[in-house]
């Protein structure tokens, strides 16, 4: 089925974005808190109820208190000393000859996913990880999170003439990747909410809109959940050079789709691969890494690779000289979105006419 809601990339919003969301039949999206708090006119309920954009699409604002409890580097749960240390891995800790059979053919040390240490504190002297202590701490933190949400709801209930909603979105990669015990924490939390309290009910945004279909109309503020809340992470002196390429390649992808709307076989594969290269180029990670200064050479290399690969495919398609062996290599290297159809880039004027269906 088609999605009802969307998490905008990096929670990035500017007015008019909801028009595109509305055209796709999506009913709601999420913004960071200030996207709602600075909306015009000012929302009556703050972030504790959605607002409707003029298009009728609902915007839900992220709750800062519950977000900080999980995300904060200083006081968030994942930093607890009993939890597994992400950055210590046998790929770097153990003797080279012992781990050599498990390394890539290049022989370069890489993370192998086996980690023997707990966070232990702000020290290089890491202690052995105890999985049961980590599990117990996850249960404790789930109880603490539930307690704080109960108190939050109890405070809000008398001053809001509807049931408040607390939006707590997190990156999926937090749970199990950065925070090894994160899935256990979620499991404990969901069970505790179901059996250990009567104040909170877990709902989806669709559920809430069913309960409260009437909401204030307001225009959210331009915002993101990046550093300082706006766009400087992804657009500043270290990464601004990428945008002329992004815009040109996006325009070229639309041009290709409009020129070859019924492509088949090799041409279709080349067009689909061009679309993959564009999507990979548009990843916000590359600009983010260039800004933060971590693995900058890698981010620049990936960005230039996708630019060059797209432009090479563009020329091959335009001049009817598709290099099949080159295409096959790209399909193997950049094989994300196997079902991607390049026709999503067709301009509205080039969309196929859909026959009306009478009920």
VENVENGI-V917077 format. One record per residue. N is the residue number from 1. RES is the residue in three letters. PHI is phi as a letter, one per 20 degrees, with the letter a starting at -180 (* if undefined). Layout:
n:N res:RES phi:PHI
n:N res:RES phi:PHI
//
This chain:
n:1 res:UNK phi:*
n:2 res:UNK phi:f
n:3 res:UNK phi:f
n:4 res:UNK phi:e
n:5 res:UNK phi:c
n:6 res:UNK phi:b
n:7 res:UNK phi:e
n:8 res:UNK phi:f
n:9 res:UNK phi:g
n:10 res:UNK phi:l
n:11 res:UNK phi:l
n:12 res:UNK phi:f
n:13 res:UNK phi:c
n:14 res:UNK phi:b
n:15 res:UNK phi:g
n:16 res:UNK phi:n
n:17 res:UNK phi:g
n:18 res:UNK phi:f
n:19 res:UNK phi:f
n:20 res:UNK phi:f
n:21 res:UNK phi:f
n:22 res:UNK phi:f
n:23 res:UNK phi:f
n:24 res:UNK phi:e
n:25 res:UNK phi:m
n:26 res:UNK phi:e
n:27 res:UNK phi:e
n:28 res:UNK phi:b
n:29 res:UNK phi:b
n:30 res:UNK phi:d
n:31 res:UNK phi:c
n:32 res:UNK phi:f
n:33 res:UNK phi:g
n:34 res:UNK phi:f
n:35 res:UNK phi:f
n:36 res:UNK phi:e
n:37 res:UNK phi:f
n:38 res:UNK phi:d
n:39 res:UNK phi:f
n:40 res:UNK phi:c
n:41 res:UNK phi:f
n:42 res:UNK phi:f
n:43 res:UNK phi:f
n:44 res:UNK phi:f
n:45 res:UNK phi:d
n:46 res:UNK phi:m
n:47 res:UNK phi:e
n:48 res:UNK phi:e
n:49 res:UNK phi:b
n:50 res:UNK phi:f
n:51 res:UNK phi:d
n:52 res:UNK phi:e
n:53 res:UNK phi:f
n:54 res:UNK phi:g
n:55 res:UNK phi:f
n:56 res:UNK phi:n
n:57 res:UNK phi:f
n:58 res:UNK phi:e
n:59 res:UNK phi:d
n:60 res:UNK phi:d
n:61 res:UNK phi:e
n:62 res:UNK phi:f
n:63 res:UNK phi:e
n:64 res:UNK phi:f
n:65 res:UNK phi:f
n:66 res:UNK phi:f
n:67 res:UNK phi:f
n:68 res:UNK phi:f
n:69 res:UNK phi:f
n:70 res:UNK phi:d
n:71 res:UNK phi:e
n:72 res:UNK phi:g
n:73 res:UNK phi:f
n:74 res:UNK phi:e
n:75 res:UNK phi:c
n:76 res:UNK phi:f
n:77 res:UNK phi:g
n:78 res:UNK phi:g
n:79 res:UNK phi:e
n:80 res:UNK phi:f
n:81 res:UNK phi:f
n:82 res:UNK phi:e
n:83 res:UNK phi:f
n:84 res:UNK phi:f
n:85 res:UNK phi:e
n:86 res:UNK phi:f
n:87 res:UNK phi:e
n:88 res:UNK phi:d
n:89 res:UNK phi:b
n:90 res:UNK phi:f
n:91 res:UNK phi:f
n:92 res:UNK phi:d
n:93 res:UNK phi:e
n:94 res:UNK phi:e
n:95 res:UNK phi:f
n:96 res:UNK phi:g
n:97 res:UNK phi:f
n:98 res:UNK phi:f
n:99 res:UNK phi:e
n:100 res:UNK phi:g
n:101 res:UNK phi:f
n:102 res:UNK phi:d
n:103 res:UNK phi:e
n:104 res:UNK phi:g
n:105 res:UNK phi:g
n:106 res:UNK phi:f
n:107 res:UNK phi:n
n:108 res:UNK phi:f
n:109 res:UNK phi:f
n:110 res:UNK phi:c
n:111 res:UNK phi:f
n:112 res:UNK phi:d
n:113 res:UNK phi:n
n:114 res:UNK phi:d
n:115 res:UNK phi:c
n:116 res:UNK phi:e
n:117 res:UNK phi:d
n:118 res:UNK phi:d
n:119 res:UNK phi:f
n:120 res:UNK phi:m
n:121 res:UNK phi:p
n:122 res:UNK phi:e
n:123 res:UNK phi:b
n:124 res:UNK phi:e
n:125 res:UNK phi:e
n:126 res:UNK phi:e
n:127 res:UNK phi:e
n:128 res:UNK phi:f
n:129 res:UNK phi:e
n:130 res:UNK phi:d
n:131 res:UNK phi:f
n:132 res:UNK phi:f
n:133 res:UNK phi:f
n:134 res:UNK phi:f
n:135 res:UNK phi:f
n:136 res:UNK phi:f
n:137 res:UNK phi:f
n:138 res:UNK phi:f
n:139 res:UNK phi:f
n:140 res:UNK phi:f
n:141 res:UNK phi:f
n:142 res:UNK phi:f
n:143 res:UNK phi:f
n:144 res:UNK phi:f
n:145 res:UNK phi:f
n:146 res:UNK phi:f
n:147 res:UNK phi:g
n:148 res:UNK phi:f
n:149 res:UNK phi:f
n:150 res:UNK phi:g
n:151 res:UNK phi:f
n:152 res:UNK phi:f
n:153 res:UNK phi:f
n:154 res:UNK phi:f
n:155 res:UNK phi:f
n:156 res:UNK phi:f
n:157 res:UNK phi:g
n:158 res:UNK phi:f
n:159 res:UNK phi:d
n:160 res:UNK phi:c
n:161 res:UNK phi:e
n:162 res:UNK phi:b
n:163 res:UNK phi:f
n:164 res:UNK phi:f
n:165 res:UNK phi:d
n:166 res:UNK phi:d
n:167 res:UNK phi:e
n:168 res:UNK phi:c
n:169 res:UNK phi:e
n:170 res:UNK phi:c
n:171 res:UNK phi:f
n:172 res:UNK phi:f
n:173 res:UNK phi:f
n:174 res:UNK phi:f
n:175 res:UNK phi:e
n:176 res:UNK phi:o
n:177 res:UNK phi:e
n:178 res:UNK phi:f
n:179 res:UNK phi:d
n:180 res:UNK phi:g
n:181 res:UNK phi:e
n:182 res:UNK phi:g
n:183 res:UNK phi:f
n:184 res:UNK phi:f
n:185 res:UNK phi:g
n:186 res:UNK phi:f
n:187 res:UNK phi:f
n:188 res:UNK phi:f
n:189 res:UNK phi:f
n:190 res:UNK phi:f
n:191 res:UNK phi:f
n:192 res:UNK phi:f
n:193 res:UNK phi:f
n:194 res:UNK phi:f
n:195 res:UNK phi:d
n:196 res:UNK phi:d
n:197 res:UNK phi:a
n:198 res:UNK phi:c
n:199 res:UNK phi:e
n:200 res:UNK phi:d
n:201 res:UNK phi:c
n:202 res:UNK phi:f
n:203 res:UNK phi:c
n:204 res:UNK phi:e
n:205 res:UNK phi:g
n:206 res:UNK phi:f
n:207 res:UNK phi:g
n:208 res:UNK phi:f
n:209 res:UNK phi:f
n:210 res:UNK phi:f
n:211 res:UNK phi:f
n:212 res:UNK phi:c
n:213 res:UNK phi:f
n:214 res:UNK phi:d
n:215 res:UNK phi:b
n:216 res:UNK phi:f
n:217 res:UNK phi:e
n:218 res:UNK phi:b
n:219 res:UNK phi:d
n:220 res:UNK phi:f
n:221 res:UNK phi:e
n:222 res:UNK phi:g
n:223 res:UNK phi:a
n:224 res:UNK phi:b
n:225 res:UNK phi:d
n:226 res:UNK phi:f
n:227 res:UNK phi:g
n:228 res:UNK phi:m
n:229 res:UNK phi:n
n:230 res:UNK phi:c
n:231 res:UNK phi:d
n:232 res:UNK phi:f
n:233 res:UNK phi:f
n:234 res:UNK phi:d
n:235 res:UNK phi:b
n:236 res:UNK phi:b
n:237 res:UNK phi:f
n:238 res:UNK phi:e
n:239 res:UNK phi:c
n:240 res:UNK phi:f
n:241 res:UNK phi:f
n:242 res:UNK phi:f
n:243 res:UNK phi:f
n:244 res:UNK phi:f
n:245 res:UNK phi:f
n:246 res:UNK phi:g
n:247 res:UNK phi:f
n:248 res:UNK phi:f
n:249 res:UNK phi:f
n:250 res:UNK phi:f
n:251 res:UNK phi:f
n:252 res:UNK phi:f
n:253 res:UNK phi:f
n:254 res:UNK phi:f
n:255 res:UNK phi:g
n:256 res:UNK phi:f
n:257 res:UNK phi:f
n:258 res:UNK phi:f
n:259 res:UNK phi:f
n:260 res:UNK phi:c
n:261 res:UNK phi:f
n:262 res:UNK phi:c
n:263 res:UNK phi:f
n:264 res:UNK phi:c
n:265 res:UNK phi:l
n:266 res:UNK phi:f
n:267 res:UNK phi:f
n:268 res:UNK phi:f
n:269 res:UNK phi:f
n:270 res:UNK phi:f
n:271 res:UNK phi:f
n:272 res:UNK phi:f
n:273 res:UNK phi:f
n:274 res:UNK phi:f
n:275 res:UNK phi:f
n:276 res:UNK phi:f
n:277 res:UNK phi:f
n:278 res:UNK phi:f
n:279 res:UNK phi:f
n:280 res:UNK phi:f
n:281 res:UNK phi:f
n:282 res:UNK phi:f
n:283 res:UNK phi:g
n:284 res:UNK phi:f
n:285 res:UNK phi:f
n:286 res:UNK phi:f
n:287 res:UNK phi:f
n:288 res:UNK phi:f
n:289 res:UNK phi:f
n:290 res:UNK phi:f
n:291 res:UNK phi:f
n:292 res:UNK phi:f
n:293 res:UNK phi:n
n:294 res:UNK phi:d
n:295 res:UNK phi:l
n:296 res:UNK phi:f
n:297 res:UNK phi:g
n:298 res:UNK phi:f
n:299 res:UNK phi:f
n:300 res:UNK phi:f
n:301 res:UNK phi:f
n:302 res:UNK phi:f
n:303 res:UNK phi:g
n:304 res:UNK phi:f
n:305 res:UNK phi:g
n:306 res:UNK phi:f
n:307 res:UNK phi:f
n:308 res:UNK phi:f
n:309 res:UNK phi:f
n:310 res:UNK phi:f
n:311 res:UNK phi:f
n:312 res:UNK phi:f
n:313 res:UNK phi:f
n:314 res:UNK phi:g
n:315 res:UNK phi:f
n:316 res:UNK phi:f
n:317 res:UNK phi:f
n:318 res:UNK phi:f
n:319 res:UNK phi:d
n:320 res:UNK phi:l
n:321 res:UNK phi:c
n:322 res:UNK phi:f
n:323 res:UNK phi:e
n:324 res:UNK phi:f
n:325 res:UNK phi:f
n:326 res:UNK phi:f
n:327 res:UNK phi:g
n:328 res:UNK phi:f
n:329 res:UNK phi:f
n:330 res:UNK phi:f
n:331 res:UNK phi:f
n:332 res:UNK phi:f
n:333 res:UNK phi:f
n:334 res:UNK phi:d
n:335 res:UNK phi:d
n:336 res:UNK phi:f
n:337 res:UNK phi:l
n:338 res:UNK phi:f
n:339 res:UNK phi:e
n:340 res:UNK phi:g
n:341 res:UNK phi:d
n:342 res:UNK phi:g
n:343 res:UNK phi:f
n:344 res:UNK phi:f
n:345 res:UNK phi:e
n:346 res:UNK phi:f
n:347 res:UNK phi:f
n:348 res:UNK phi:g
n:349 res:UNK phi:f
n:350 res:UNK phi:d
n:351 res:UNK phi:f
n:352 res:UNK phi:f
n:353 res:UNK phi:f
n:354 res:UNK phi:e
n:355 res:UNK phi:f
n:356 res:UNK phi:f
n:357 res:UNK phi:d
n:358 res:UNK phi:e
n:359 res:UNK phi:f
//
